Every structure is written in C-alpha cells, then in structure tokens.
Amino acid sequence: MYIHGSNLEQKESHPTKYGDAISRKYLAEIRTAYNKWKSQNLALSGPGSKSTPKDQEIIGARVKLLNDYKDFIDTQHYAEQFDSRSNLHSSVLEEFMYYLFHDMVRDISEHALLGKSHAFKDLFFKADSYQDMLRSPKILIEKKDHDFAIGVRVDARFKSRGQTDEVQDSWDLPAVAIECKTYLDKTMLQDASTAAEQLKYRNPSALYIVVAEWLKLTEAVNLRKFKIDQIYVVRKQKNTDREFRYDAAYKKNPIYPDVIAHLFTTVREFLTTPWEGGVNYGLTKGFLITDRISEPKLNTGTSHSVNEDEP
C-alpha cells in the first residue's frame, strides 16, 4: 500500500547500492520529509463513499500535501542522485492514489483490494499426457502488474472430476486499474491500451485509467482508438525533458486539485452505482452499448467550480 515508502526502504537497506555518503545523506532527508507527508495524509479523513460538502476541502488538502512533497523530492540534486530507473520519484503518485481512495473504498468494504496489484491476466491448461490430465488439472495463471488497483482478491480451487488432487491459486481482479506515469508518450499510451484491453477481456466491467504528471502527445494522436477509459494529466502541461525542468525560465505547473477531484469522483461514482449493461438490459432500451462513465459532479456545497485557475 505504501509503495513509495517501500521503495525508499529498499534503498536505505540495499546491500550494495546507495551506501555512499551523499546517497545516505539524501535518503535521510527524504525519509524525514516522507514520514511527515505520510503522517499528514493519514491524519486526514475522507473523502468517503458518499458525497459531502467537505470533499473539495479534503481533496484540496491532500493535493497541497502532494505538491509540497513533490516539490521537495523533485529538486535537482535528488533527481540526479536517484534517476528514473530507481522509481523513487514515480512511486510518489502511486502512493498518493492510496491516500486519495483509501477511506472511500474502506467505506464500501474493508476486504476490498486496494493498492499495487498482481492481477489476473489469463488462464491456460497444460498436461504431459491425457492420463496426466485425468489425474490432476495442470493450470497456469498469467498475471499482470498494475500500479494501483481497486478490486477483489480471488481464491480459486481446481479439481478434475473423480479425482482428489486440487490446484489452488489466488489472484487480484481489479474493478478499477490506474496506471501512474511521470509523463505519457505514444508508446506508453499504446502499452496502457493493450493492458486495458487484456483486463477488459476478463472483466468487461473494469475501468482503466491513466494518470500522468506531464503529457508528451501531439494532436496527431487519435485518442478514441485506445481502450483506456480516461487519461488525466494532473499538471495540465506538456512534457519537458528533466534537464530543462531546472532551467530558471521554466515554469512548472502544480498538480491541480480540480483534476484530482474529477478523478476521484469518476472512480467513486463508478464504484457506487450499478453497472447496468449486457444484451438483455440494452434490449429494453433498443440500444446495446452504453457509456458507463457519466460526467461526475463534486459536492462542494456551493455553486462554484472545483478550481477555476488555469495553468
């Protein structure tokens, strides 16, 4: 659940890497800031599974904490010491998803899957012979990692008829899968679309979302052909290579609370309303394919929009 904290801990205890004085100093500084960020998020409550006038305030508070921590950890000396392959910086957004959705999902069920997931992708059978197949099923489960998922853990048992041998396995089945990216380019978008399509083959009701800080796409990309339900660019900004982000003239947008609010309410409405669909349901209306995502509305207690600031 605390994926960024786990990443940090792995670096602190790594037997061969990050043992130099600079790395140890930086890790200690990041640890102090991380512990503060984590405790402040855990001290906040909500938003929950039901809309309230305080939702905007709570989301705004969580986003402020995220911006403060991201501004700290994304400073140049930390970014150069721990490059993108270390996943230290990218895992911040993954852990933020846990803080954002935790209270809402736990309102629905304390047994729900929440966090990084090893999800069911495919199942196939293998046997050395027909006699071997009769004795016991040889079942192989292929799994796919998702940065963040909300769903259910499935425990399954398989047994050939007339035999006592059983095969047991467990896997995650996401209702919502979220891929977190520092920036989103075309190759990443294609990979995410493939993952979304594979997930929807096995769970047609699933919702697949990509959340990125920056965007590296042009108008020449046809978003409609991809199998992703929604893409959020939380900084409302095109990507700039890392070295240029530290240029004095570069203006880095913050992570915007209205984008996070849209993400949250989209997921909440999806999880708390019926998933009507299928042939029989469509036949009563005369059209078989319906859009399961309605435009979410955040209960702010006022008539104002969530955030009227522009990047």
C-alpha positions as CSV (number, residue, x, y, z in Angstrom):
1,M,0.0,0.0,0.0
2,Y,2.8,2.4,0.9
3,I,4.7,1.8,-2.4
4,H,6.8,4.9,-2.3
5,G,7.8,4.2,1.3
6,S,8.7,0.6,0.4
7,N,10.9,1.9,-2.5
8,L,12.6,4.3,0.0
9,E,13.1,1.5,2.5
10,Q,14.7,-0.8,-0.2
11,K,17.2,1.9,-0.9
12,E,18.0,2.5,2.7
13,S,18.7,-1.2,3.3
14,H,20.3,-2.1,-0.1
15,P,23.4,-4.2,0.5
16,T,25.5,-2.8,-2.4
17,K,23.9,0.4,-3.7
18,Y,23.3,3.8,-2.1
19,G,26.0,3.3,0.5
20,D,28.0,6.4,-0.3
21,A,27.9,9.4,1.9
22,I,25.8,11.6,-0.5
23,S,23.2,8.9,-1.0
24,R,22.9,8.2,2.7
25,K,22.5,11.9,3.4
26,Y,19.9,12.4,0.8
27,L,18.0,9.3,1.8
28,A,17.9,10.5,5.4
29,E,16.5,13.9,4.3
30,I,13.9,12.3,2.1
31,R,12.9,9.9,4.9
32,T,12.2,12.8,7.2
33,A,10.0,14.5,4.6
34,Y,8.3,11.3,3.6
35,N,7.4,10.4,7.2
36,K,5.8,13.8,7.6
37,W,3.9,13.5,4.3
38,K,2.6,10.1,5.2
39,S,1.5,11.0,8.7
40,Q,-0.3,14.2,7.5
41,N,-2.2,12.2,4.9
42,L,-3.2,9.5,7.5
43,A,-4.4,12.2,9.8
44,L,-6.9,13.4,7.2
45,S,-10.2,11.6,6.9
46,G,-12.0,11.3,3.6
47,P,-13.4,11.8,1.1
48,G,-15.7,8.8,1.7
49,S,-18.1,6.8,-0.3
50,K,-20.9,9.4,-0.1
51,S,-20.6,12.9,-1.4
52,T,-20.3,15.7,1.2
53,P,-19.7,19.5,1.0
54,K,-16.3,18.9,2.6
55,D,-15.0,16.8,-0.3
56,Q,-13.4,19.7,-2.1
57,E,-11.6,20.9,1.0
58,I,-10.2,17.4,1.8
59,I,-9.1,16.8,-1.7
60,G,-7.5,20.2,-1.8
61,A,-5.6,19.5,1.4
62,R,-4.3,16.2,0.1
63,V,-3.2,17.8,-3.2
64,K,-1.4,20.6,-1.3
65,L,0.5,17.9,0.7
66,L,1.3,16.1,-2.6
67,N,2.6,19.3,-4.2
68,D,4.7,20.2,-1.2
69,Y,6.3,16.8,-1.1
70,K,6.8,16.5,-4.9
71,D,8.4,20.0,-4.9
72,F,10.8,18.7,-2.3
73,I,11.7,15.3,-3.7
74,D,11.9,16.6,-7.3
75,T,14.6,19.1,-6.6
76,Q,17.6,18.7,-8.9
77,H,20.1,17.2,-6.6
78,Y,17.7,14.4,-5.6
79,A,16.6,13.8,-9.2
80,E,20.2,13.5,-10.3
81,Q,21.2,11.2,-7.5
82,F,18.2,8.8,-7.9
83,D,17.4,8.6,-11.6
84,S,14.1,7.4,-13.2
85,R,15.2,3.8,-13.2
86,S,15.1,3.8,-9.4
87,N,11.3,4.6,-9.4
88,L,11.8,6.7,-6.3
89,H,10.1,9.8,-7.8
90,S,7.5,8.0,-9.9
91,S,6.3,5.9,-7.0
92,V,5.1,9.1,-5.2
93,L,2.0,9.3,-7.4
94,E,1.2,5.6,-6.8
95,E,1.2,6.1,-3.1
96,F,-0.9,9.2,-3.4
97,M,-3.6,7.1,-5.0
98,Y,-3.8,5.0,-1.8
99,Y,-4.3,8.1,0.3
100,L,-6.9,9.5,-2.1
101,F,-9.1,6.4,-2.3
102,H,-8.5,4.6,1.0
103,D,-11.4,6.0,3.0
104,M,-13.8,5.8,0.2
105,V,-13.0,2.1,-0.6
106,R,-13.0,1.1,3.1
107,D,-16.4,2.6,3.4
108,I,-17.6,0.2,0.8
109,S,-15.7,-2.9,2.2
110,E,-12.8,-3.5,4.5
111,H,-12.0,-6.6,2.4
112,A,-11.5,-4.7,-0.9
113,L,-8.3,-4.9,-2.8
114,L,-6.5,-1.5,-2.7
115,G,-3.0,-0.7,-3.9
116,K,-0.4,-2.2,-6.2
117,S,-1.8,-5.3,-7.8
118,H,-0.8,-8.6,-9.4
119,A,-3.9,-9.1,-11.4
120,F,-5.4,-12.0,-13.3
121,K,-4.5,-11.8,-17.0
122,D,-5.1,-15.3,-18.4
123,L,-5.5,-18.9,-17.5
124,F,-4.5,-22.0,-19.5
125,F,-4.1,-25.7,-19.1
126,K,-1.1,-27.9,-19.6
127,A,-0.6,-31.6,-19.2
128,D,2.1,-34.1,-20.1
129,S,-0.4,-36.6,-21.3
130,Y,-4.1,-37.4,-21.3
131,Q,-3.6,-39.7,-18.3
132,D,-1.8,-36.9,-16.5
133,M,-4.7,-34.6,-17.4
134,L,-7.2,-37.1,-15.9
135,R,-5.2,-37.3,-12.6
136,S,-4.9,-33.6,-11.9
137,P,-5.5,-30.3,-13.7
138,K,-2.3,-28.5,-14.6
139,I,-3.5,-24.9,-14.5
140,L,-1.1,-22.0,-15.1
141,I,-2.2,-18.4,-14.2
142,E,-0.7,-15.5,-16.0
143,K,-0.7,-12.2,-14.0
144,K,-0.2,-8.6,-14.9
145,D,1.1,-5.9,-12.5
146,H,-0.9,-2.7,-12.2
147,D,0.4,0.4,-10.4
148,F,-2.8,0.8,-8.5
149,A,-6.0,-1.1,-8.4
150,I,-9.3,-1.3,-6.5
151,G,-11.0,-4.6,-6.7
152,V,-11.1,-8.0,-5.1
153,R,-8.8,-10.9,-4.2
154,V,-10.0,-14.2,-5.6
155,D,-9.0,-17.6,-4.1
156,A,-9.7,-20.4,-6.5
157,R,-9.5,-24.2,-6.4
158,F,-9.5,-26.6,-9.4
159,K,-10.1,-30.3,-9.4
160,S,-10.6,-32.9,-12.1
161,R,-13.9,-34.8,-11.9
162,G,-13.4,-38.0,-10.0
163,Q,-10.0,-37.1,-8.6
164,T,-8.9,-35.7,-5.2
165,D,-5.9,-33.6,-6.3
166,E,-6.6,-29.9,-6.2
167,V,-4.8,-26.9,-7.7
168,Q,-5.1,-23.8,-5.7
169,D,-4.2,-20.2,-6.7
170,S,-5.1,-16.6,-5.8
171,W,-5.1,-13.5,-7.9
172,D,-6.3,-9.9,-7.9
173,L,-9.3,-8.9,-10.0
174,P,-9.4,-5.1,-10.5
175,A,-12.7,-3.2,-10.8
176,V,-10.5,-0.1,-11.3
177,A,-6.9,-0.1,-12.6
178,I,-4.8,3.0,-12.6
179,E,-1.5,3.4,-14.4
180,C,0.7,6.2,-13.0
181,K,3.2,7.9,-15.2
182,T,5.6,10.8,-14.8
183,Y,4.9,11.7,-18.4
184,L,2.7,9.9,-21.1
185,D,4.1,9.4,-24.6
186,K,2.6,7.4,-27.5
187,T,4.5,4.2,-26.7
188,M,3.3,4.3,-23.1
189,L,-0.2,5.0,-24.3
190,Q,-0.2,2.0,-26.6
191,D,1.2,-0.2,-23.8
192,A,-1.5,1.0,-21.5
193,S,-4.2,0.5,-24.1
194,T,-3.1,-3.1,-24.5
195,A,-3.2,-3.7,-20.8
196,A,-6.7,-2.2,-20.6
197,E,-7.9,-4.4,-23.4
198,Q,-6.5,-7.5,-21.7
199,L,-8.1,-6.6,-18.4
200,K,-11.5,-5.9,-20.1
201,Y,-11.4,-9.3,-21.9
202,R,-11.6,-11.0,-18.5
203,N,-13.6,-8.3,-16.6
204,P,-15.7,-6.4,-19.1
205,S,-17.0,-4.1,-16.3
206,A,-13.5,-2.9,-15.3
207,L,-12.5,0.8,-15.5
208,Y,-8.9,1.6,-16.8
209,I,-7.4,5.0,-16.2
210,V,-4.0,6.6,-16.8
211,V,-2.8,9.3,-14.5
212,A,0.3,11.3,-15.7
213,E,2.0,14.5,-14.5
214,W,3.0,15.6,-18.0
215,L,1.9,14.9,-21.5
216,K,4.1,14.0,-24.5
217,L,1.5,13.6,-27.2
218,T,0.5,15.7,-30.2
219,E,-2.8,16.4,-31.9
220,A,-2.0,13.7,-34.4
221,V,-2.8,11.0,-31.9
222,N,-6.3,9.6,-32.1
223,L,-7.3,9.0,-28.5
224,R,-10.5,7.3,-29.5
225,K,-8.8,4.2,-30.8
226,F,-7.3,3.3,-27.5
227,K,-9.1,1.1,-24.9
228,I,-8.4,3.5,-22.0
229,D,-11.5,4.9,-20.2
230,Q,-9.8,8.2,-19.2
231,I,-6.5,10.0,-19.2
232,Y,-5.6,12.6,-16.5
233,V,-2.7,15.0,-16.9
234,V,-2.6,16.4,-13.4
235,R,-0.3,19.3,-14.2
236,K,-2.2,20.3,-17.4
237,Q,1.2,20.7,-19.1
238,K,3.2,19.3,-21.9
239,N,6.3,17.3,-21.0
240,T,9.8,18.9,-20.8
241,D,12.9,16.8,-20.5
242,R,14.1,16.5,-17.0
243,E,17.3,18.7,-17.5
244,F,15.1,21.6,-18.8
245,R,12.8,21.5,-15.7
246,Y,15.6,23.0,-13.7
247,D,16.1,25.9,-16.1
248,A,15.4,29.2,-14.3
249,A,13.0,30.2,-17.0
250,Y,10.9,27.0,-16.8
251,K,7.5,27.3,-15.1
252,K,6.4,24.0,-13.6
253,N,2.6,23.8,-13.1
254,P,1.4,22.4,-9.8
255,I,-0.8,19.4,-9.6
256,Y,-4.3,20.8,-9.9
257,P,-6.9,19.8,-7.3
258,D,-9.8,20.1,-9.9
259,V,-8.1,17.3,-11.9
260,I,-7.7,15.1,-8.9
261,A,-11.3,15.8,-7.9
262,H,-12.5,14.7,-11.3
263,L,-10.5,11.5,-11.0
264,F,-11.8,10.8,-7.5
265,T,-15.5,11.4,-8.3
266,T,-15.3,9.4,-11.5
267,V,-14.0,6.4,-9.6
268,R,-16.4,6.9,-6.7
269,E,-19.5,7.1,-9.0
270,F,-18.3,4.1,-10.9
271,L,-17.9,2.0,-7.7
272,T,-21.1,3.1,-6.0
273,T,-23.6,2.9,-8.9
274,P,-24.9,-0.2,-10.7
275,W,-23.0,-1.5,-13.7
276,E,-26.1,-1.8,-15.9
277,G,-25.3,-3.4,-19.2
278,G,-25.4,-6.6,-21.3
279,V,-27.7,-7.8,-24.1
280,N,-30.9,-8.1,-22.1
281,Y,-30.5,-4.7,-20.4
282,G,-29.7,-3.0,-23.8
283,L,-32.7,-4.7,-25.5
284,T,-35.1,-3.0,-23.2
285,K,-33.8,0.4,-24.4
286,G,-33.3,-0.6,-28.0
287,F,-29.5,0.1,-28.0
288,L,-27.0,-2.4,-26.6
289,I,-23.8,-0.4,-25.9
290,T,-24.0,2.3,-23.2
291,D,-21.4,4.7,-21.8
292,R,-20.7,3.6,-18.2
293,I,-19.0,6.9,-17.3
294,S,-21.2,9.9,-16.6
295,E,-19.8,13.3,-16.0
296,P,-19.0,13.4,-12.3
297,K,-20.2,16.2,-10.1
298,L,-18.3,17.1,-6.9
299,N,-20.4,18.2,-4.0
300,T,-18.8,21.4,-2.9
301,G,-21.7,23.0,-1.0
302,T,-21.5,26.0,-3.4
303,S,-22.3,26.8,-7.0
304,H,-18.6,27.5,-7.8
305,S,-16.4,25.1,-9.8
306,V,-13.8,23.0,-8.1
307,N,-10.9,25.0,-9.3
308,E,-11.2,27.9,-11.7
309,D,-7.5,28.6,-12.0
310,E,-5.9,28.0,-15.4
311,P,-2.4,26.7,-15.9
